Amino acid sequence: MTEDVPPRVTATEAARALIAEIRKDHPEILFHQSGGCCDGSSPMCYPAGEFTVGERDVKLGEVDGVPVYISASQFEAWKHTQLILDVVPGRGGMFSLDNGRELRFLSRARVFTEAELAALG
């Protein structure tokens, strides 16, 4: 990305640390942010080979080399925001690799400025 185009996804240092911890056990992972029930707005972390990215999923970008996808319907609702992966105490989603680590990923968002939206096109 150029300096003028903001990333659509970023992460806090806590999230980057948990990603690094998970990658010790699962070197190739990905995130998927869906709008479904159950774990709702929690970003789910999966082994890359065990999750099929849908043809309508949108790749937001990468965090430390880990791809982050979002469902097309969620992207439409959130396209004016930057997704920020964060970590809070608790249990991760049932199938997410953060489960059982007493920390879980959480999505936060920041609204892009008008200039950033223009740069994103």
Residue, then its C-alpha position, 0 to 999 in steps of 0.5 A: m500500500t502506498e502511504d496515501v492509502p490507509p490499510r483496511v485492516t490493522a491490529t493492536e500490539a496485543a493482537r499481534a502478540l496473540i497471532a505470533e503465539i498461535r503461529k507457533d502451533h499453526p504457522e499458516i493461519l487466516f482470519h475471517q470476519s462474518g456477520g453470522c450468529c453464535d460468535g457474531s462479530s468475533p473475528m475467527c482465526y483458522p488454520a489456512g488449509e482448513f477454511t474455505v474462503g468463499e467466492r464472495d468473501v473480500k480480502l481486507g488485507e494482511v496483518d503480519g502476513v496473515p490474510v484477513y477476509i470479511s463476508a461481502s455483506q459485512f464489507e458493504a456495511w463496514k466499508h467506510t471503516q478500518l477493521i482493527l483486530d484487538v484482544v480481550p480476556g475471555r474464550g475465543g469462538m468454538f472453532s477459532l484458534d484463540n479458543g482455550r488461550e484465555l484471550r480472544f480476538l475482538s473486532r474494533a473499527r475506526v471510521f475512515t476520514e473523507a480523505e482516506l475514503a477518497a484514497l481508497g476509491 
